[in-house]
């Protein structure tokens, strides 16, 4: 049997069993019944299929606990699914030993996002009242949206500011509801967004004041393949990389070794 030849519904149930055995070490028919609402008979068929696929390494039945328990040499039948997406796997198995810090809700008006997206697509400028977190200024200004980006926690709109004469990042949620949102076609080509087109190749290493053992632990944690870790991002997003990885904080575990900028070809 191969998972790819199963119907989608049964394949999902067998992958769920895989996750239960990997992360909890045991599973029973009731797990399938509670998770997917299948009958006892269907749960039995799914277990039979799973045990057949695992062969000699099949989980053994514990008659006392009335559950199937993994053997020491257990191997998942779908490692790419069961192991890599470990966060969702832990949630799916219903364990109460996993929790996470709640995310603060970032509220965006879908209509405003759609308007900005259409403006970027159709080369239009939009008039907005954007609240500055530096000055508190909320004077109407025209911006020309060009791209969207995420720093891992919020969306930014990359846009050319006619007020400031440069490209800037705008958080959609800071666009005031009373903005006119008037639009107009761009009469001229926008200047090259050099910071967006430039790639920043950042070389990182464990912080230099860590012990040898601590540095080795950091390399394991961040999946280093050598002494250094090289990350590429756009120069326009470099500030967010520093903030997300706490590179400018004293408690950071990583530090920047160097940054190489790969600029776009010069236009003739």
Residue frames as qw, qx, qy, qz and C-alpha x, y, z in Angstrom:
[[0.000, 0.888, 0.461, 0.000, 0.00, 0.00, 0.00],
 [0.390, 0.087, -0.016, 0.916, 1.13, 3.58, -0.66],
 [0.031, 0.563, 0.451, -0.691, -0.49, 6.69, 0.75],
 [0.130, 0.334, -0.328, -0.874, -0.66, 8.31, -2.67],
 [0.247, -0.122, -0.834, -0.478, -3.07, 5.62, -3.91],
 [0.083, -0.458, -0.798, 0.383, -5.55, 6.12, -1.07],
 [0.024, -0.801, -0.438, -0.408, -8.54, 8.37, -1.24],
 [0.123, 0.583, -0.247, 0.764, -7.88, 11.76, 0.32],
 [0.625, -0.593, 0.049, -0.505, -10.10, 11.19, 3.37],
 [0.957, -0.262, -0.084, 0.094, -8.44, 7.91, 4.38],
 [0.645, 0.372, -0.229, 0.627, -4.98, 9.29, 3.66],
 [0.140, -0.664, 0.203, -0.706, -5.69, 12.14, 6.09],
 [0.816, -0.497, 0.037, -0.293, -6.80, 9.66, 8.75],
 [0.934, -0.006, -0.142, 0.329, -3.66, 7.54, 8.39],
 [0.378, 0.523, -0.235, 0.727, -1.46, 10.64, 8.58],
 [0.467, -0.662, 0.131, -0.571, -3.31, 11.61, 11.75],
 [0.951, -0.307, -0.047, 0.015, -2.54, 8.17, 13.21],
 [0.728, 0.329, -0.202, 0.567, 1.08, 8.71, 12.21],
 [0.011, 0.652, -0.214, 0.727, 1.12, 11.97, 14.14],
 [0.745, -0.560, 0.045, -0.359, -0.46, 10.38, 17.21],
 [0.960, -0.115, -0.091, 0.237, 2.17, 7.63, 17.31],
 [0.560, 0.446, -0.189, 0.672, 5.05, 10.06, 16.74],
 [0.039, -0.569, 0.214, -0.793, 4.08, 12.75, 19.20],
 [0.675, -0.464, 0.197, -0.538, 2.12, 10.77, 21.81],
 [0.014, -0.377, 0.923, -0.082, 3.51, 7.27, 21.35],
 [0.214, 0.237, 0.933, -0.164, 0.08, 5.63, 21.28],
 [0.402, 0.069, -0.256, -0.876, -3.30, 5.73, 19.54],
 [0.301, 0.223, 0.903, -0.211, -6.66, 3.96, 19.54],
 [0.135, 0.471, 0.738, 0.464, -9.75, 3.74, 17.39],
 [0.123, -0.828, -0.482, 0.260, -11.54, 6.35, 19.48],
 [0.263, -0.513, 0.177, 0.798, -8.94, 8.92, 18.37],
 [0.086, 0.090, 0.674, 0.728, -10.07, 8.51, 14.77],
 [0.104, -0.631, -0.757, -0.133, -13.74, 8.47, 15.71],
 [0.217, -0.782, -0.320, 0.490, -13.47, 11.67, 17.76],
 [0.229, -0.443, 0.308, 0.810, -11.31, 13.48, 15.24],
 [0.088, 0.091, -0.649, -0.750, -13.09, 12.54, 12.00],
 [0.620, 0.118, 0.269, -0.728, -16.52, 11.31, 13.12],
 [0.516, 0.224, -0.748, -0.352, -16.06, 7.92, 11.46],
 [0.882, -0.285, -0.102, -0.360, -17.72, 4.71, 12.61],
 [0.653, -0.515, 0.555, -0.019, -16.06, 2.02, 14.72],
 [0.879, 0.253, 0.376, 0.147, -15.88, -0.20, 11.64],
 [0.515, 0.817, -0.062, 0.254, -14.16, 2.46, 9.55],
 [0.251, -0.841, 0.455, -0.151, -11.70, 3.22, 12.36],
 [0.818, -0.242, 0.519, 0.053, -10.86, -0.49, 12.50],
 [0.792, 0.523, 0.218, 0.228, -10.23, -0.56, 8.75],
 [0.203, 0.921, -0.237, 0.231, -7.97, 2.49, 9.02],
 [0.522, -0.662, 0.533, -0.070, -5.98, 0.87, 11.81],
 [0.891, 0.078, 0.428, 0.127, -5.64, -2.31, 9.79],
 [0.620, 0.738, 0.039, 0.263, -4.33, -0.31, 6.83],
 [0.079, -0.903, 0.371, -0.203, -1.87, 1.58, 9.02],
 [0.706, -0.459, 0.540, -0.016, -0.54, -1.55, 10.71],
 [0.874, 0.329, 0.308, 0.183, -0.12, -3.24, 7.34],
 [0.421, 0.862, -0.118, 0.256, 1.89, -0.27, 6.05],
 [0.248, -0.817, 0.482, -0.197, 4.26, -0.24, 9.04],
 [0.780, 0.276, -0.561, 0.003, 4.92, -3.98, 8.74],
 [0.734, -0.118, -0.554, 0.375, 7.38, -5.44, 11.25],
 [0.210, 0.106, -0.354, 0.905, 7.63, -2.07, 13.00],
 [0.377, -0.556, -0.478, -0.566, 3.87, -1.92, 13.56],
 [0.297, -0.443, 0.448, -0.718, 2.73, -0.57, 16.94],
 [0.300, -0.103, -0.942, 0.113, 1.82, -3.34, 19.41],
 [0.502, -0.571, -0.328, -0.561, -1.52, -3.59, 21.17],
 [0.054, 0.207, -0.717, 0.663, -1.45, -3.05, 24.93],
 [0.425, -0.420, -0.760, -0.257, -4.35, -5.12, 26.29],
 [0.345, -0.463, -0.570, 0.584, -4.18, -3.42, 29.68],
 [0.016, -0.415, -0.054, 0.908, -4.32, 0.17, 28.43],
 [0.519, 0.585, 0.623, -0.031, -6.36, -0.86, 25.38],
 [0.272, 0.896, -0.149, -0.318, -4.26, 1.25, 23.03],
 [0.869, 0.361, -0.011, 0.339, -1.67, 0.63, 20.35],
 [0.418, -0.838, 0.217, 0.277, 1.83, 1.62, 21.51],
 [0.542, 0.758, -0.362, -0.029, 4.85, 2.37, 19.31],
 [0.938, -0.125, -0.028, 0.322, 7.88, 0.12, 19.25],
 [0.445, -0.683, 0.187, 0.547, 11.41, 1.52, 19.83],
 [0.366, -0.116, 0.591, 0.709, 12.19, 1.22, 16.10],
 [0.357, 0.734, 0.552, -0.173, 9.00, 3.00, 14.98],
 [0.228, -0.126, 0.369, 0.892, 9.27, 5.00, 11.79],
 [0.423, 0.515, 0.272, -0.694, 6.56, 7.30, 10.39],
 [0.595, 0.367, 0.665, 0.263, 4.91, 6.31, 7.14],
 [0.317, 0.829, 0.261, 0.380, 4.75, 9.95, 6.02],
 [0.593, -0.358, -0.201, 0.693, 7.83, 11.65, 7.51],
 [0.210, 0.244, 0.191, 0.927, 7.55, 14.78, 5.42],
 [0.373, -0.604, -0.357, -0.607, 4.08, 15.42, 6.82],
 [0.727, -0.573, -0.379, 0.018, 4.35, 14.06, 10.32],
 [0.693, -0.321, -0.166, 0.624, 7.68, 15.53, 11.29],
 [0.324, 0.238, 0.119, 0.908, 8.18, 18.83, 9.47],
 [0.300, -0.542, -0.200, -0.759, 4.84, 20.41, 10.35],
 [0.397, -0.119, -0.800, 0.434, 5.32, 19.61, 14.02],
 [0.158, 0.014, 0.343, -0.926, 3.31, 22.56, 15.35],
 [0.651, 0.003, -0.215, -0.728, 0.10, 21.61, 13.59],
 [0.630, 0.012, -0.775, -0.037, 0.78, 17.95, 14.34],
 [0.185, -0.050, -0.733, 0.653, 0.91, 18.59, 18.08],
 [0.410, 0.066, 0.167, -0.894, -2.33, 20.56, 17.87],
 [0.662, 0.065, -0.512, -0.543, -4.02, 17.86, 15.81],
 [0.519, -0.019, -0.842, 0.148, -3.23, 15.07, 18.27],
 [0.535, -0.683, -0.305, -0.392, -5.07, 16.93, 21.01],
 [0.654, -0.139, -0.489, 0.560, -2.23, 16.94, 23.51],
 [0.268, -0.938, -0.188, -0.116, -2.56, 19.42, 26.38],
 [0.697, -0.466, 0.097, 0.537, 1.22, 19.67, 26.68],
 [0.412, 0.207, 0.325, 0.826, 1.48, 22.25, 23.91],
 [0.026, 0.888, 0.385, -0.249, 0.52, 25.89, 24.16],
 [0.500, 0.299, 0.196, 0.789, 1.62, 29.07, 22.46],
 [0.078, -0.401, -0.217, 0.887, 1.66, 32.79, 23.07],
 [0.400, 0.715, 0.570, -0.066, -1.47, 34.24, 21.50],
 [0.380, 0.212, 0.317, 0.843, -0.97, 36.50, 18.51],
 [0.108, 0.525, 0.277, -0.798, -2.18, 40.07, 18.74],
 [0.506, 0.620, 0.593, 0.090, -4.84, 40.65, 16.12],
 [0.161, -0.274, 0.295, 0.901, -3.74, 42.88, 13.25],
 [0.413, 0.637, 0.604, -0.242, -6.94, 44.35, 11.85],
 [0.121, -0.189, 0.472, 0.853, -6.99, 45.43, 8.22],
 [0.570, 0.495, 0.253, -0.604, -9.89, 46.68, 6.16],
 [0.638, 0.134, 0.690, 0.316, -10.16, 44.19, 3.27],
 [0.428, 0.841, 0.327, 0.054, -11.64, 46.90, 1.04],
 [0.065, -0.934, 0.295, 0.192, -8.60, 49.14, 1.62],
 [0.533, -0.363, 0.702, 0.303, -6.19, 46.25, 0.96],
 [0.612, 0.456, 0.614, 0.199, -8.05, 45.42, -2.24],
 [0.258, 0.960, 0.090, -0.061, -7.92, 49.07, -3.34],
 [0.248, -0.793, 0.496, 0.252, -4.16, 49.24, -2.72],
 [0.618, -0.063, 0.735, 0.272, -3.63, 45.98, -4.59],
 [0.537, 0.696, 0.459, 0.130, -5.59, 47.24, -7.61],
 [0.059, 0.976, -0.140, -0.159, -3.63, 50.49, -7.50],
 [0.424, -0.547, 0.650, 0.314, -0.35, 48.56, -7.62],
 [0.617, 0.234, 0.716, 0.227, -1.62, 46.40, -10.47],
 [0.400, 0.773, 0.447, 0.208, -2.98, 49.30, -12.54],
 [0.478, 0.111, -0.022, 0.871, -0.27, 51.88, -11.75],
 [0.204, -0.810, -0.306, -0.456, -2.48, 54.26, -9.79],
 [0.191, 0.202, -0.526, 0.804, -1.72, 56.57, -6.88],
 [0.437, -0.628, -0.634, -0.115, -4.04, 56.72, -3.88],
 [0.071, -0.594, 0.247, -0.762, -4.69, 59.58, -1.46],
 [0.683, -0.392, -0.603, 0.128, -4.52, 58.42, 2.16],
 [0.287, -0.797, 0.275, -0.455, -4.34, 59.87, 5.64],
 [0.824, 0.030, -0.511, 0.244, -1.59, 57.84, 7.23],
 [0.530, -0.834, 0.068, -0.135, -0.86, 58.14, 10.94],
 [0.506, 0.558, -0.542, 0.373, 2.86, 58.49, 11.56],
 [0.803, -0.484, -0.314, 0.150, 4.13, 56.71, 14.68],
 [0.583, 0.034, -0.167, 0.795, 7.04, 59.17, 14.81],
 [0.048, 0.116, -0.037, 0.991, 5.30, 62.54, 14.54],
 [0.222, 0.469, 0.713, -0.471, 1.60, 61.73, 14.82],
 [0.208, 0.350, -0.310, -0.859, 1.13, 63.51, 11.51],
 [0.449, 0.363, 0.816, -0.040, -2.01, 62.53, 9.60],
 [0.265, 0.603, -0.148, -0.738, -1.98, 65.01, 6.73],
 [0.844, 0.437, 0.280, -0.134, -3.43, 63.61, 3.47],
 [0.123, -0.618, 0.635, 0.448, -0.75, 62.41, 1.06],
 [0.834, 0.419, -0.173, -0.314, -0.55, 60.60, -2.25],
 [0.449, -0.444, 0.767, 0.116, 1.20, 57.24, -2.39],
 [0.695, 0.391, -0.447, -0.405, 1.76, 54.82, -5.26],
 [0.797, -0.295, 0.509, -0.137, 1.56, 51.21, -3.96],
 [0.439, 0.574, -0.637, -0.268, 3.94, 48.83, -5.70],
 [0.563, 0.113, -0.816, 0.062, 4.35, 45.69, -3.57],
 [0.722, -0.575, 0.031, -0.383, 3.35, 43.91, -0.39],
 [0.467, 0.341, -0.743, 0.338, 5.58, 42.28, 2.20],
 [0.760, -0.588, -0.185, -0.205, 5.28, 40.57, 5.59],
 [0.082, 0.658, -0.634, 0.397, 7.73, 40.78, 8.49],
 [0.359, -0.014, -0.914, 0.187, 6.25, 37.65, 10.03],
 [0.051, -0.406, -0.722, 0.558, 3.69, 39.46, 12.16],
 [0.293, 0.729, 0.319, -0.530, 2.12, 42.13, 9.96],
 [0.603, 0.520, 0.446, 0.409, 1.67, 43.15, 6.35],
 [0.163, -0.608, 0.091, 0.772, 3.37, 46.20, 4.87],
 [0.589, 0.742, 0.309, 0.080, 2.53, 48.03, 1.68],
 [0.505, -0.256, 0.268, 0.780, 5.61, 49.19, -0.18],
 [0.308, 0.843, 0.428, 0.101, 4.73, 52.47, -1.87],
 [0.422, 0.244, 0.043, 0.872, 6.30, 55.56, -3.36],
 [0.162, -0.766, -0.450, 0.431, 5.49, 58.63, -1.25],
 [0.359, 0.687, 0.236, 0.586, 5.04, 61.77, -3.34],
 [0.359, -0.924, -0.042, -0.121, 5.17, 63.80, -0.11],
 [0.627, -0.655, 0.347, 0.239, 8.59, 62.48, 0.90],
 [0.478, 0.744, -0.413, -0.216, 9.93, 61.72, -2.57],
 [0.073, 0.419, -0.903, 0.063, 11.00, 58.18, -1.66],
 [0.677, -0.170, -0.666, -0.261, 9.75, 54.65, -1.18],
 [0.269, -0.357, 0.612, -0.652, 8.36, 53.86, 2.26],
 [0.273, -0.196, -0.942, -0.011, 6.56, 51.03, 4.06],
 [0.433, -0.255, 0.071, -0.861, 2.98, 51.60, 5.14],
 [0.067, 0.137, 0.947, -0.282, 0.98, 49.50, 7.61],
 [0.190, -0.406, -0.632, -0.632, -2.57, 49.31, 6.17],
 [0.402, -0.626, -0.650, 0.157, -4.14, 49.45, 9.63],
 [0.307, -0.475, -0.180, 0.805, -2.68, 52.95, 10.12],
 [0.012, 0.248, 0.466, 0.849, -4.56, 54.38, 7.16],
 [0.223, 0.177, 0.490, -0.824, -7.28, 56.51, 8.76],
 [0.308, 0.472, 0.826, -0.010, -10.91, 55.52, 8.03],
 [0.228, 0.845, 0.254, -0.411, -11.65, 59.09, 6.96],
 [0.308, -0.325, 0.569, 0.690, -9.09, 58.90, 4.12],
 [0.535, 0.500, -0.081, -0.676, -10.52, 60.01, 0.81],
 [0.640, -0.030, 0.745, 0.184, -8.92, 57.02, -0.99],
 [0.553, 0.765, -0.014, -0.329, -9.19, 58.95, -4.23],
 [0.729, -0.135, 0.514, 0.431, -7.08, 57.47, -7.01],
 [0.409, 0.832, -0.148, -0.345, -5.44, 58.77, -10.14],
 [0.921, 0.302, 0.045, 0.240, -3.40, 57.22, -12.89],
 [0.543, -0.563, 0.237, 0.576, 0.35, 57.75, -12.73],
 [0.470, 0.861, -0.028, -0.192, 1.49, 60.14, -15.39],
 [0.314, 0.734, -0.601, 0.043, 5.18, 59.17, -15.26],
 [0.824, 0.020, -0.547, 0.145, 7.20, 56.08, -14.47],
 [0.629, -0.772, 0.072, -0.044, 8.10, 55.70, -10.81],
 [0.123, 0.751, -0.642, 0.088, 11.80, 55.79, -9.92],
 [0.706, 0.115, -0.696, 0.062, 13.56, 52.49, -9.37],
 [0.702, -0.645, 0.130, -0.271, 13.00, 51.11, -5.88],
 [0.455, 0.571, -0.657, 0.186, 16.66, 50.28, -5.43],
 [0.304, -0.381, 0.735, -0.472, 16.31, 49.03, -1.84],
 [0.852, 0.101, 0.319, -0.402, 13.64, 46.56, -2.94],
 [0.827, 0.512, -0.222, -0.065, 15.63, 45.35, -5.93],
 [0.214, 0.633, -0.686, 0.289, 18.87, 45.03, -3.92],
 [0.887, -0.248, -0.387, -0.043, 19.44, 41.68, -2.20],
 [0.242, -0.743, 0.518, -0.347, 21.04, 41.74, 1.25],
 [0.848, 0.051, -0.521, 0.086, 23.10, 38.60, 1.89],
 [0.398, -0.743, 0.335, -0.422, 23.49, 38.53, 5.66],
 [0.657, 0.163, -0.699, 0.231, 26.04, 36.25, 7.34],
 [0.600, -0.648, 0.126, -0.451, 25.18, 35.30, 10.91],
 [0.553, 0.179, -0.753, 0.308, 27.00, 33.40, 13.65],
 [0.599, -0.619, -0.485, 0.148, 26.42, 32.62, 17.31],
 [0.151, -0.965, 0.087, -0.194, 27.15, 35.63, 19.49],
 [0.562, 0.540, -0.515, 0.358, 30.90, 35.85, 20.06],
 [0.181, -0.513, 0.607, -0.580, 30.72, 35.89, 23.88],
 [0.918, -0.162, 0.003, -0.361, 28.94, 32.52, 24.05],
 [0.520, -0.468, 0.712, 0.058, 30.83, 29.49, 25.27],
 [0.128, 0.274, -0.848, -0.434, 31.85, 26.76, 22.83],
 [0.095, 0.277, 0.950, -0.107, 28.99, 24.56, 24.07],
 [0.271, 0.638, 0.408, -0.594, 26.47, 27.40, 23.85],
 [0.246, 0.548, -0.428, -0.675, 27.59, 28.29, 20.33],
 [0.051, 0.059, -0.959, -0.271, 27.21, 24.65, 19.27],
 [0.182, 0.467, 0.800, -0.330, 23.68, 24.60, 20.72],
 [0.285, 0.662, 0.063, -0.691, 22.79, 27.77, 18.78],
 [0.181, 0.379, -0.711, -0.564, 24.09, 26.23, 15.55],
 [0.039, 0.196, 0.979, 0.039, 21.91, 23.17, 16.13],
 [0.204, 0.576, 0.576, -0.543, 18.89, 25.30, 16.98],
 [0.343, 0.725, -0.045, -0.595, 19.16, 27.41, 13.83],
 [0.880, 0.336, 0.330, 0.065, 20.16, 24.55, 11.51],
 [0.034, 0.821, -0.480, -0.308, 23.64, 25.82, 10.65],
 [0.958, 0.282, -0.006, 0.055, 25.39, 23.70, 8.04],
 [0.666, 0.344, -0.268, 0.606, 28.78, 25.18, 8.89],
 [0.378, -0.206, -0.406, 0.806, 30.29, 27.83, 11.11],
 [0.144, 0.219, 0.057, -0.963, 28.07, 30.58, 9.70],
 [0.343, 0.555, 0.754, -0.075, 24.50, 30.92, 8.51],
 [0.068, -0.104, 0.339, 0.933, 23.79, 32.95, 5.35],
 [0.263, 0.634, 0.676, -0.268, 20.35, 34.49, 4.89],
 [0.165, 0.128, 0.409, 0.888, 19.15, 36.45, 1.88],
 [0.105, 0.740, 0.605, -0.274, 16.43, 39.07, 1.97],
 [0.319, 0.760, 0.242, 0.512, 15.67, 42.37, 0.28],
 [0.333, 0.130, -0.304, 0.883, 17.53, 45.41, 1.54],
 [0.349, -0.433, -0.141, -0.819, 14.12, 47.04, 2.06],
 [0.813, -0.433, -0.289, -0.261, 13.28, 44.30, 4.59],
 [0.580, 0.256, -0.574, 0.518, 16.65, 44.28, 6.36],
 [0.212, -0.407, 0.373, -0.806, 15.36, 46.43, 9.23],
 [0.825, -0.233, -0.004, -0.515, 12.61, 43.90, 9.93],
 [0.851, 0.132, -0.482, 0.160, 15.12, 41.04, 9.86],
 [0.250, 0.354, -0.560, 0.706, 17.16, 42.76, 12.57],
 [0.470, -0.306, 0.285, -0.777, 14.06, 43.31, 14.67],
 [0.906, -0.083, -0.206, -0.360, 12.63, 39.81, 14.20],
 [0.855, 0.089, -0.426, 0.283, 15.92, 38.08, 15.05],
 [0.529, -0.844, -0.041, 0.079, 16.78, 40.60, 17.82],
 [0.777, 0.282, -0.087, 0.557, 20.16, 41.24, 16.25],
 [0.134, 0.638, -0.159, 0.741, 20.30, 44.68, 17.88],
 [0.671, -0.649, -0.004, -0.359, 19.44, 43.39, 21.35],
 [0.080, -0.651, 0.715, -0.241, 21.99, 42.43, 24.04],
 [0.677, -0.148, 0.665, -0.276, 20.24, 39.11, 24.70],
 [0.750, 0.496, -0.257, -0.353, 20.46, 38.03, 21.06],
 [0.849, -0.222, 0.463, 0.123, 21.85, 34.57, 20.40],
 [0.718, 0.412, 0.330, 0.453, 22.96, 35.51, 16.88],
 [0.135, -0.778, 0.093, 0.607, 25.12, 38.33, 15.62],
 [0.659, 0.750, 0.052, -0.041, 25.78, 39.74, 12.20],
 [0.726, -0.242, 0.305, 0.566, 29.20, 38.96, 10.73],
 [0.122, -0.251, 0.397, 0.874, 28.80, 40.85, 7.48],
 [0.532, 0.625, 0.472, -0.322, 26.28, 41.97, 4.88],
 [0.279, -0.108, 0.606, 0.737, 26.86, 41.81, 1.15],
 [0.450, 0.597, 0.284, -0.600, 24.55, 43.85, -1.08],
 [0.396, 0.131, 0.746, 0.519, 23.77, 42.55, -4.53],
 [0.237, 0.522, 0.106, -0.812, 22.44, 45.50, -6.46],
 [0.698, 0.552, 0.447, -0.086, 20.23, 45.36, -9.57],
 [0.594, 0.196, 0.370, 0.687, 21.86, 45.88, -12.95],
 [0.026, -0.505, -0.027, 0.863, 22.33, 49.53, -13.86],
 [0.538, 0.670, 0.508, -0.064, 19.72, 50.62, -16.35],
 [0.480, 0.115, 0.363, 0.790, 21.05, 51.98, -19.61]]
